[in-house]
Amino acid sequence: MTSHQWRGVIEEYRDLLDIPAGTPSVTLGEGGTPLVRSEWLSGLTDGEVWLKVEGQNPTGSFKDRGMTAAISVAVHEGAKACVCASTGNTSASMAAYAAKAGLTPIVLVPDGKIAAGKLAQALVHGAQVIQVRGNFDDCLKLSRGLADHYPVSLVNSVNPVRLEGQKTAAFEIVDRLGDAPDYHLMPIGNAGNMSAYWLGYRQYADAGKATRKPVLRAFQAEGAAPLVLGRPVEFPETRATAIRIGNPASWELAEAAREQSGGRFAALPDEKILSAQADLARRDGVFVEPASAVGVAGLLAEVEAGESYAGKSVVITVTGHGLKDTITALEFFGDIPQVVVDADIDAAAAAAGLV
Ligand SMILES: *Cc1c(COP(=O)(O)O)cnc(C)c1O
């Protein structure tokens, strides 16, 4: 038996991706992320609840799936520089893949609103990071403008190649479970990911690799819930910075995915998002960033409201790693008591509550 080394999403799924023939694979080994059964949520719902743990990607979020595709195509087309607007994770991912490809990465982020871990990633990978006095939506407008007027390749998810890469997460789920789940829950911000999952599920169903398509349920933070309200939000606010977006670029695609799948959008207060993040870490051993806990918070809110998932298979995408934003996580715990003892077994045992 030869062991199979995962080759990254382009080589694993090349025939299923709509990218130009001969596109190279600029890869850091993204994709192939674990689908972890949640004992906690399966028990709570009487269903089969799985977590698609996207924080296990090379830069710690699902953005790497789309970025390998976007940067590879940019290289194929002769680009020398690339630009993106970002709430953090897109810039971290772009900077890493641009470094790998030898492109110059230019990042536009909202001034002071980026989690420290993500900013560090972009800077350490060598990105030119420009902080914009404005929000994500302003940054996206600027990125489009730069790409229109200067020789730089736009790699935001308005670039359809990003969705081609990101849809591979749906393929992996079906490959692993043997069919599509009944329900798929996820956070939604700029709406590229939900749109990409729907592309992937539809493509696998059309190819006969799945007998069904899941119902999609996507969740926003109450302070940044344009899809729930049905109108853009001018000043989006939430501690879940990765989904702090007031006017999603893939609005129509996500709306179509919601409608065609018989799904829905709903919004959650930040406290429920942060407590879902803490519970997921303590009960399932999975540490995610605040935005990544939104799908879990959504499931909990629905169960609380009397929704039944009994006997159903449910996948929740947890989108990014908890280490990206430790400040928000630690703040949620409030004052953490410092326990200091002498190097003494009895003292340590007493402090640990063992005696
Ligand atoms: C980008 C991102 C999201 C939102 O995904 P969209 O495609 O913008 O809807 C959610 N969580 C994390 C961690 C992200 O980085």
The ligand as a Gaussian input file, in Angstrom:
#p B3LYP/6-31G(d) Opt

LIG

0 1
 C      -14.090000      35.028000       5.253000
 C      -14.567000      34.404000       6.479000
 C      -15.923000      34.181000       6.733000
 C      -17.013000      34.621000       5.817000
 O      -16.985000      33.980000       4.560000
 P      -17.663000      34.695000       3.306000
 O      -17.237000      33.900000       2.144000
 O      -17.096000      36.086000       3.278000
 O      -19.131000      34.707000       3.541000
 C      -16.272000      33.521000       7.894000
 N      -15.349000      33.132000       8.796000
 C      -14.037000      33.336000       8.590000
 C      -13.074000      32.878000       9.622000
 C      -13.598000      33.974000       7.432000
 O      -12.289000      34.186000       7.256000

